[in-house]
């Protein structure tokens, strides 16, 4: 870090980020609309399901 701050750029997020949590107030209208849909529950052995655990 630099002076106690760690920074990441877009390529870091592309390489290492799978999911992120943020206040819903910061979501776009399109993202907010996704919150009103029925969630898709993945099996535990599904690669995407195990990454999200």
Biopython code that builds the backbone (N, CA, C, O; Angstrom):
import numpy as np
from Bio.PDB.StructureBuilder import StructureBuilder

atoms = [
    (1, "UNK", "N", (0.802, -1.176, 0.000)),
    (1, "UNK", "CA", (0.000, 0.000, 0.000)),
    (1, "UNK", "C", (0.856, 1.253, 0.000)),
    (1, "UNK", "O", (2.077, 1.193, 0.143)),
    (2, "UNK", "N", (0.211, 2.360, -0.158)),
    (2, "UNK", "CA", (0.879, 3.657, -0.143)),
    (2, "UNK", "C", (0.167, 4.543, 0.867)),
    (2, "UNK", "O", (-1.004, 4.877, 0.686)),
    (3, "UNK", "N", (0.868, 4.924, 1.927)),
    (3, "UNK", "CA", (0.300, 5.734, 3.012)),
    (3, "UNK", "C", (-0.959, 5.078, 3.598)),
    (3, "UNK", "O", (-1.919, 5.759, 3.960)),
    (4, "UNK", "N", (-0.933, 3.744, 3.682)),
    (4, "UNK", "CA", (-2.055, 3.017, 4.264)),
    (4, "UNK", "C", (-3.182, 2.703, 3.306)),
    (4, "UNK", "O", (-4.180, 2.110, 3.714)),
    (5, "UNK", "N", (-3.058, 3.082, 2.040)),
    (5, "UNK", "CA", (-4.107, 2.825, 1.054)),
    (5, "UNK", "C", (-3.634, 1.796, 0.039)),
    (5, "UNK", "O", (-2.497, 1.844, -0.432)),
    (6, "UNK", "N", (-4.509, 0.878, -0.285)),
    (6, "UNK", "CA", (-4.246, -0.082, -1.351)),
    (6, "UNK", "C", (-5.156, 0.275, -2.520)),
    (6, "UNK", "O", (-6.339, 0.556, -2.326)),
    (7, "UNK", "N", (-4.621, 0.264, -3.704)),
    (7, "UNK", "CA", (-5.422, 0.612, -4.880)),
    (7, "UNK", "C", (-5.398, -0.533, -5.886)),
    (7, "UNK", "O", (-4.432, -1.291, -5.964)),
    (8, "UNK", "N", (-6.476, -0.642, -6.650)),
    (8, "UNK", "CA", (-6.585, -1.632, -7.708)),
    (8, "UNK", "C", (-7.078, -0.926, -8.960)),
    (8, "UNK", "O", (-7.869, 0.014, -8.879)),
    (9, "UNK", "N", (-6.613, -1.375, -10.110)),
    (9, "UNK", "CA", (-7.101, -0.794, -11.355)),
    (9, "UNK", "C", (-8.043, -1.781, -12.042)),
    (9, "UNK", "O", (-8.282, -2.875, -11.529)),
    (10, "UNK", "N", (-8.569, -1.400, -13.188)),
    (10, "UNK", "CA", (-9.556, -2.212, -13.888)),
    (10, "UNK", "C", (-9.025, -3.604, -14.219)),
    (10, "UNK", "O", (-9.760, -4.584, -14.103)),
    (11, "UNK", "N", (-7.768, -3.705, -14.627)),
    (11, "UNK", "CA", (-7.231, -5.024, -14.981)),
    (11, "UNK", "C", (-7.141, -5.934, -13.750)),
    (11, "UNK", "O", (-7.292, -7.150, -13.875)),
    (12, "UNK", "N", (-6.900, -5.368, -12.573)),
    (12, "UNK", "CA", (-6.883, -6.167, -11.348)),
    (12, "UNK", "C", (-8.269, -6.762, -11.105)),
    (12, "UNK", "O", (-8.392, -7.946, -10.791)),
    (13, "UNK", "N", (-9.321, -5.933, -11.250)),
    (13, "UNK", "CA", (-10.686, -6.429, -11.069)),
    (13, "UNK", "C", (-11.020, -7.503, -12.097)),
    (13, "UNK", "O", (-11.645, -8.508, -11.757)),
    (14, "UNK", "N", (-10.611, -7.304, -13.353)),
    (14, "UNK", "CA", (-10.871, -8.306, -14.391)),
    (14, "UNK", "C", (-10.232, -9.644, -14.031)),
    (14, "UNK", "O", (-10.813, -10.696, -14.296)),
    (15, "UNK", "N", (-9.064, -9.616, -13.440)),
    (15, "UNK", "CA", (-8.314, -10.837, -13.137)),
    (15, "UNK", "C", (-8.777, -11.524, -11.853)),
    (15, "UNK", "O", (-8.845, -12.752, -11.813)),
    (16, "UNK", "N", (-9.096, -10.764, -10.803)),
    (16, "UNK", "CA", (-9.280, -11.352, -9.483)),
    (16, "UNK", "C", (-10.681, -11.250, -8.878)),
    (16, "UNK", "O", (-10.965, -11.959, -7.913)),
    (17, "UNK", "N", (-11.555, -10.413, -9.394)),
    (17, "UNK", "CA", (-12.868, -10.229, -8.762)),
    (17, "UNK", "C", (-13.908, -11.171, -9.343)),
    (17, "UNK", "O", (-14.002, -11.342, -10.558)),
    (18, "UNK", "N", (-14.690, -11.781, -8.455)),
    (18, "UNK", "CA", (-15.801, -12.621, -8.869)),
    (18, "UNK", "C", (-17.116, -11.995, -8.420)),
    (18, "UNK", "O", (-18.096, -12.001, -9.166)),
    (19, "UNK", "N", (-17.141, -11.468, -7.230)),
    (19, "UNK", "CA", (-18.340, -10.830, -6.708)),
    (19, "UNK", "C", (-17.935, -9.687, -5.788)),
    (19, "UNK", "O", (-16.812, -9.639, -5.286)),
    (20, "UNK", "N", (-18.861, -8.780, -5.581)),
    (20, "UNK", "CA", (-18.593, -7.621, -4.740)),
    (20, "UNK", "C", (-19.897, -7.226, -4.041)),
    (20, "UNK", "O", (-20.981, -7.452, -4.578)),
    (21, "UNK", "N", (-19.797, -6.652, -2.874)),
    (21, "UNK", "CA", (-20.965, -6.163, -2.145)),
    (21, "UNK", "C", (-20.875, -4.647, -2.052)),
    (21, "UNK", "O", (-19.814, -4.093, -1.765)),
    (22, "UNK", "N", (-21.994, -3.987, -2.296)),
    (22, "UNK", "CA", (-22.037, -2.531, -2.171)),
    (22, "UNK", "C", (-23.457, -2.111, -1.812)),
    (22, "UNK", "O", (-24.399, -2.869, -2.046)),
    (23, "UNK", "N", (-23.626, -0.928, -1.253)),
    (23, "UNK", "CA", (-24.969, -0.436, -0.946)),
    (23, "UNK", "C", (-25.801, -0.331, -2.227)),
    (23, "UNK", "O", (-25.298, 0.104, -3.263)),
    (24, "UNK", "N", (-27.074, -0.730, -2.154)),
    (24, "UNK", "CA", (-27.929, -0.711, -3.346)),
    (24, "UNK", "C", (-28.126, 0.695, -3.905)),
    (24, "UNK", "O", (-28.504, 0.845, -5.067)),
    (25, "UNK", "N", (-27.880, 1.716, -3.109)),
    (25, "UNK", "CA", (-28.015, 3.097, -3.591)),
    (25, "UNK", "C", (-27.019, 3.410, -4.708)),
    (25, "UNK", "O", (-27.236, 4.339, -5.487)),
    (26, "UNK", "N", (-25.936, 2.647, -4.791)),
    (26, "UNK", "CA", (-24.908, 2.896, -5.800)),
    (26, "UNK", "C", (-25.102, 2.080, -7.075)),
    (26, "UNK", "O", (-24.299, 2.188, -8.001)),
    (27, "UNK", "N", (-26.156, 1.264, -7.137)),
    (27, "UNK", "CA", (-26.403, 0.444, -8.317)),
    (27, "UNK", "C", (-27.091, 1.249, -9.411)),
    (27, "UNK", "O", (-27.846, 2.180, -9.133)),
    (28, "UNK", "N", (-26.818, 0.876, -10.660)),
    (28, "UNK", "CA", (-27.528, 1.493, -11.784)),
    (28, "UNK", "C", (-28.969, 0.970, -11.777)),
    (28, "UNK", "O", (-29.274, 0.004, -11.079)),
    (29, "UNK", "N", (-29.843, 1.600, -12.545)),
    (29, "UNK", "CA", (-31.234, 1.143, -12.631)),
    (29, "UNK", "C", (-31.303, -0.295, -13.135)),
    (29, "UNK", "O", (-32.116, -1.087, -12.657)),
    (30, "UNK", "N", (-30.452, -0.629, -14.097)),
    (30, "UNK", "CA", (-30.433, -1.988, -14.652)),
    (30, "UNK", "C", (-30.026, -3.003, -13.585)),
    (30, "UNK", "O", (-30.623, -4.075, -13.491)),
    (31, "UNK", "N", (-29.027, -2.674, -12.791)),
    (31, "UNK", "CA", (-28.590, -3.579, -11.727)),
    (31, "UNK", "C", (-29.659, -3.700, -10.648)),
    (31, "UNK", "O", (-29.907, -4.795, -10.144)),
    (32, "UNK", "N", (-30.291, -2.592, -10.291)),
    (32, "UNK", "CA", (-31.344, -2.620, -9.273)),
    (32, "UNK", "C", (-32.509, -3.496, -9.709)),
    (32, "UNK", "O", (-33.106, -4.191, -8.886)),
    (33, "UNK", "N", (-32.840, -3.469, -11.009)),
    (33, "UNK", "CA", (-33.931, -4.297, -11.523)),
    (33, "UNK", "C", (-33.618, -5.780, -11.336)),
    (33, "UNK", "O", (-34.531, -6.582, -11.138)),
    (34, "UNK", "N", (-32.355, -6.148, -11.395)),
    (34, "UNK", "CA", (-31.964, -7.539, -11.188)),
    (34, "UNK", "C", (-32.263, -8.039, -9.786)),
    (34, "UNK", "O", (-32.409, -9.243, -9.580)),
    (35, "UNK", "N", (-32.356, -7.137, -8.822)),
    (35, "UNK", "CA", (-32.661, -7.534, -7.448)),
    (35, "UNK", "C", (-34.096, -8.014, -7.295)),
    (35, "UNK", "O", (-34.420, -8.715, -6.337)),
    (36, "UNK", "N", (-34.965, -7.637, -8.245)),
    (36, "UNK", "CA", (-36.375, -8.013, -8.180)),
    (36, "UNK", "C", (-36.673, -9.334, -8.885)),
    (36, "UNK", "O", (-37.825, -9.768, -8.903)),
    (37, "UNK", "N", (-35.670, -9.982, -9.462)),
    (37, "UNK", "CA", (-35.876, -11.243, -10.165)),
    (37, "UNK", "C", (-35.701, -12.419, -9.213)),
    (37, "UNK", "O", (-35.112, -12.286, -8.140)),
    (38, "UNK", "N", (-36.220, -13.566, -9.622)),
    (38, "UNK", "CA", (-36.084, -14.787, -8.831)),
    (38, "UNK", "C", (-34.633, -15.266, -8.906)),
    (38, "UNK", "O", (-34.104, -15.410, -10.008)),
    (39, "UNK", "N", (-33.971, -15.516, -7.773)),
    (39, "UNK", "CA", (-32.574, -15.966, -7.812)),
    (39, "UNK", "C", (-32.455, -17.371, -8.400)),
    (39, "UNK", "O", (-33.376, -18.181, -8.295)),
    (40, "UNK", "N", (-31.324, -17.642, -9.013)),
    (40, "UNK", "CA", (-31.017, -18.972, -9.542)),
    (40, "UNK", "C", (-30.097, -19.651, -8.525)),
    (40, "UNK", "O", (-28.966, -19.213, -8.316)),
    (41, "UNK", "N", (-30.582, -20.716, -7.899)),
    (41, "UNK", "CA", (-29.799, -21.437, -6.897)),
    (41, "UNK", "C", (-28.981, -22.503, -7.615)),
    (41, "UNK", "O", (-29.537, -23.389, -8.263)),
    (42, "UNK", "N", (-27.669, -22.413, -7.497)),
    (42, "UNK", "CA", (-26.772, -23.360, -8.151)),
    (42, "UNK", "C", (-26.435, -24.508, -7.208)),
    (42, "UNK", "O", (-26.336, -24.304, -5.998)),
    (43, "UNK", "N", (-26.258, -25.716, -7.749)),
    (43, "UNK", "CA", (-25.843, -26.834, -6.895)),
    (43, "UNK", "C", (-24.462, -26.565, -6.290)),
    (43, "UNK", "O", (-23.658, -25.829, -6.862)),
    (44, "UNK", "N", (-24.200, -27.162, -5.140)),
    (44, "UNK", "CA", (-22.922, -26.935, -4.448)),
    (44, "UNK", "C", (-21.737, -27.370, -5.294)),
    (44, "UNK", "O", (-20.657, -26.793, -5.169)),
    (45, "UNK", "N", (-21.906, -28.376, -6.154)),
    (45, "UNK", "CA", (-20.800, -28.875, -6.973)),
    (45, "UNK", "C", (-20.609, -28.074, -8.253)),
    (45, "UNK", "O", (-19.653, -28.323, -8.988)),
    (46, "UNK", "N", (-21.481, -27.130, -8.538)),
    (46, "UNK", "CA", (-21.330, -26.264, -9.706)),
    (46, "UNK", "C", (-20.137, -25.337, -9.480)),
    (46, "UNK", "O", (-20.028, -24.748, -8.404)),
    (47, "UNK", "N", (-19.236, -25.186, -10.460)),
    (47, "UNK", "CA", (-18.061, -24.325, -10.257)),
    (47, "UNK", "C", (-18.425, -22.905, -9.834)),
    (47, "UNK", "O", (-17.743, -22.324, -8.990)),
    (48, "UNK", "N", (-19.476, -22.344, -10.398)),
    (48, "UNK", "CA", (-19.861, -20.984, -10.020)),
    (48, "UNK", "C", (-20.457, -20.963, -8.618)),
    (48, "UNK", "O", (-20.256, -19.998, -7.880)),
    (49, "UNK", "N", (-21.182, -22.006, -8.239)),
    (49, "UNK", "CA", (-21.756, -22.081, -6.903)),
    (49, "UNK", "C", (-20.701, -22.211, -5.823)),
    (49, "UNK", "O", (-20.832, -21.618, -4.753)),
    (50, "UNK", "N", (-19.653, -22.980, -6.090)),
    (50, "UNK", "CA", (-18.605, -23.157, -5.079)),
    (50, "UNK", "C", (-17.758, -21.903, -4.928)),
    (50, "UNK", "O", (-17.239, -21.642, -3.843)),
    (51, "UNK", "N", (-17.609, -21.125, -5.990)),
    (51, "UNK", "CA", (-16.851, -19.878, -5.889)),
    (51, "UNK", "C", (-17.602, -18.834, -5.079)),
    (51, "UNK", "O", (-16.988, -18.002, -4.411)),
    (52, "UNK", "N", (-18.926, -18.874, -5.137)),
    (52, "UNK", "CA", (-19.731, -17.867, -4.450)),
    (52, "UNK", "C", (-19.912, -18.176, -2.974)),
    (52, "UNK", "O", (-20.413, -17.331, -2.232)),
    (53, "UNK", "N", (-19.524, -19.352, -2.532)),
    (53, "UNK", "CA", (-19.716, -19.725, -1.124)),
    (53, "UNK", "C", (-18.707, -19.045, -0.235)),
    (53, "UNK", "O", (-18.720, -19.244, 0.979)),
]
sb = StructureBuilder()
sb.init_structure("model")
sb.init_model(0)
sb.init_chain("A")
sb.init_seg("    ")
for serial, (resi, resn, name, xyz) in enumerate(atoms, 1):
    if name == "N":
        sb.init_residue(resn, " ", resi, " ")
    sb.init_atom(name, np.array(xyz, "f"), 0.0, 1.0, " ", f" {name:<3s}", serial, name[0])
structure = sb.get_structure()
